[in-house]
């Protein structure tokens, strides 16, 4: 599925750009590093709750994460940025 491909690639790119390890991202999401590895390899998807946490942490839209748009612009509350 195209969404899984985009999600895995975007999570990987965002994590690397921020200099996070899979373990560190896992701690942010409440997941194991193995779960992050599986997410980045396309072996698993994620829940809406975790998708929102990813978007808030990386300051990108959920639409960007799942491939609806190529515009990563954060549209959330600037005061609520993680």
Backbone torsions as a table, in degrees:
resi	resn	phi	psi	omega
1	UNK	NA	136.5	-176.7
2	UNK	-59.1	-40.3	-178.3
3	UNK	-59.4	-43.4	-179.8
4	UNK	-63.7	-41.0	179.4
5	UNK	-61.7	-47.9	179.5
6	UNK	-64.9	-44.2	-179.2
7	UNK	-58.8	-48.2	-177.8
8	UNK	-62.2	-42.6	-179.8
9	UNK	-67.5	-42.0	-177.5
10	UNK	-70.1	-39.1	176.9
11	UNK	-62.2	-45.7	179.2
12	UNK	-59.7	-49.3	-178.2
13	UNK	-62.3	-43.9	-179.6
14	UNK	-65.9	-41.4	179.3
15	UNK	-62.7	-46.4	-179.6
16	UNK	-64.1	-42.2	-179.0
17	UNK	-61.7	-30.6	179.7
18	UNK	-89.8	-6.6	178.4
19	UNK	75.6	27.1	179.8
20	UNK	-92.1	147.1	170.3
21	UNK	-85.0	166.7	175.6
22	UNK	-61.9	-36.2	178.2
23	UNK	-62.2	-45.5	-179.7
24	UNK	-63.5	-43.5	177.9
25	UNK	-65.1	-37.3	176.6
26	UNK	-59.9	-41.0	177.7
27	UNK	-63.1	-39.5	178.9
28	UNK	-62.8	-40.2	-176.3
29	UNK	-90.7	-10.4	-175.5
30	UNK	75.7	33.7	179.7
31	UNK	-125.3	164.7	175.9
32	UNK	-81.4	162.8	176.5
33	UNK	-64.1	-30.7	175.9
34	UNK	-62.9	-40.4	178.1
35	UNK	-64.7	-39.1	177.7
36	UNK	-66.2	-42.0	177.6
37	UNK	-58.9	-44.4	179.4
38	UNK	-66.5	-37.4	177.2
39	UNK	-62.8	-45.0	-178.1
40	UNK	-72.6	-20.8	178.2
41	UNK	-94.0	-4.0	-179.8
42	UNK	85.6	7.0	-179.0
43	UNK	-78.5	-10.6	176.6
44	UNK	-153.3	156.9	172.7
45	UNK	-102.8	-160.5	-179.6
46	UNK	-141.5	172.2	179.6
47	UNK	-86.0	164.3	176.5
48	UNK	-60.7	-40.5	179.1
49	UNK	-58.2	-45.3	-179.5
50	UNK	-69.6	-34.5	177.0
51	UNK	-61.7	-41.9	178.4
52	UNK	-65.5	-41.4	178.0
53	UNK	-62.3	-42.7	176.8
54	UNK	-58.8	-48.1	-178.9
55	UNK	-61.0	-45.2	-180.0
56	UNK	-64.9	-43.4	-178.2
57	UNK	-64.1	-45.9	-176.6
58	UNK	-89.2	-1.3	178.9
59	UNK	57.4	46.0	174.9
60	UNK	-127.1	164.9	179.1
61	UNK	-81.3	153.6	174.1
62	UNK	-65.1	-32.3	176.5
63	UNK	-59.1	-38.4	177.6
64	UNK	-66.5	-45.1	-178.0
65	UNK	-59.8	-38.6	-176.4
66	UNK	-96.6	3.2	172.3
67	UNK	88.4	13.1	176.6
68	UNK	-70.9	-31.8	178.4
69	UNK	-140.2	157.4	173.3
70	UNK	-97.1	3.4	178.5
71	UNK	-92.0	110.7	-177.1
72	UNK	-80.2	3.0	-172.6
73	UNK	-50.1	125.9	177.0
74	UNK	-70.3	130.3	-179.6
75	UNK	-117.7	12.1	-179.6
76	UNK	-84.3	-179.0	179.1
77	UNK	-67.4	119.2	-179.9
78	UNK	-58.6	-29.1	179.0
79	UNK	-73.3	-23.6	-177.1
80	UNK	-93.4	7.4	-178.9
81	UNK	-65.6	136.1	-179.9
82	UNK	-75.3	NA	NA
